[in-house]
Amino acid sequence: MKLLALDTSGDLCSVALFIDGVIEQRREPAPRRHGELLLPMMESLLESTGIALSALDAIAFGRGPGSFTGVRIAVAVAQGAAFGAGCPTVPVSTLAAMALGEYRRTGRRRILAALDARMGELYWGAFEVAEDASVVAGGAEQVVLPGCVPVPAGAGWCGVGSGWGVYRAVLEQRIGTGLMAVAADGVCEAEDIARIAAVEVRAGRVVAAELARPVYLRDRVTATLGQAPPGAGLPPVPGGHPVADPGV
């Protein structure tokens, strides 16, 4: 299986190539430069591995939540590249990818992923990583006030993500003794999106390029972004293929 995975949902811009279980990744902390860096990183990775865009089985992307502009860029580029390659896409939760990343780094399996959503809110999701490294959500992802996050059952939970850096004291009080550790520097990376996407492809859970959509979790912002012209401010994709409207 050959997958290309993209993520621009946060400050980190990352691209990963999954080839039969082996992953190579490019990553660069680059706030507000994702549109400039993403395509060259994709092209460099494909060229270095000798993989043509047309040889890919699917293109995965971080579908959000995260930066609205960043998520929109990843969706649009994934759509355009998938059209060019003639392959489907795989939308992957950025929160789930953060959970898998923490498991990959530390072996911790019970993850409370939180991103700073601004406006005094968090993007929140609870996940458990199974023995086969599959990620199981413990409920719906949501936008929530830090003092109102759902308290998970049991102990041994690890807090991951920027939301823990901003609201750590409130969240620690809310979760209580069930919280084992905090990794506020945990981020979403394309290599973890690729691992989750590989499971989705094997299960047949793929999405046609024209149906790929972002997940913002905040409907009122989505409605505002939907007023922008299709593809506004987004880069072209390799080979000159048009970028489809992300459909926000």
Secondary structure, DSSP 4 states (H G I P E B T S, - for coil): -EEEEEE-SSSEEEEEEEETTEEEEEEEE-TT-HHHHHHHHHHHHHHHHT--GGG-SEEEEE--SS-HHHHHHHHHHHHHHHHHHT--EEEE-HHHHHHHHHHHHH---EEEEEEE-STT-EEEEEEEE-TTS-EEESS--EEE-GGGPPPPSSS-EEEESHHHHHHHHHHHHHHGGGEEEEETT----HHHHHHHHHHHHHTT--B-GGG-----S-HHHHHHHTTSPTTTTPPPPGGGPPPPP---
